[in-house]
Amino acid sequence: MAIGNMKFGEKLLFGGFALIGILALISFLIMEVVRSRMEKPMFPVLQYDFSAEGLRGSELFRTSGCTICHRAMRNGTNMGLVLDGIGSRRTLEYLENFLKNPEATYAGATMDHGPSKGAAFVAKMPAADLHAIAVFLSELRAKPGSNASRLPPGGGESGFIDSMVRMWAPDSWKSEYKDLREEMKSNAKGDRNDSGAE
């Protein structure tokens, strides 16, 4: 159907949709240009609150060759895992054990970590340096509710999620799966008790 054969109302409707499409494309292009020139991400999902040891680990991460394969805080490449938000998924102990003995921690062969592999140098670094890098990675936390976090927004409380679980989740799930928010609360209590004992 040629445009010349269209009625006036059809031309108006077609022109309106075309105008909306063109404006959406222009807006997207402007947003991408602005976003690419920003110092910080437009929609940050990570929190950086580093201790002195974490700052030292950040420096070691960037200068020891980790960024050849990995990316964290917009530094490095995407050849290996992107480590932004890893502190929300793994504990300090796990990260440190992985850096020291990756294949034993991972319970299987890794692609590049381990003896005679590209990143074998990591396990040979001094223990203090590995600890600092593990602290840095453990402090790369994702904001609750972001795609890199296991927790819902609002510090773990979500009325919407609770109502959806009550309404739709089978009762068998309650015994089969654990609520990560309860684990988070018990970990926070344990941290407060540990800090009070020191």
Secondary structure, DSSP 8 states (H G I E B T S, - for coil): --GGGS-HHHHHHHHHHHHHHHHHHHHHHHHHHHHHT-SS-SS--EEE---HHHHHHHHHHHHTTGGGT-EETTEE-SSS-B-TTGGGTS-HHHHHHHHHSHHHHHTS--SSSSTTSTTGGGGGS-HHHHHHHHHHHHTEEE-TTSTT-SS-TTTT--HHHHHHHHHHS-HHHHHHS--HHHHHHHHHHHHHHHHHH-
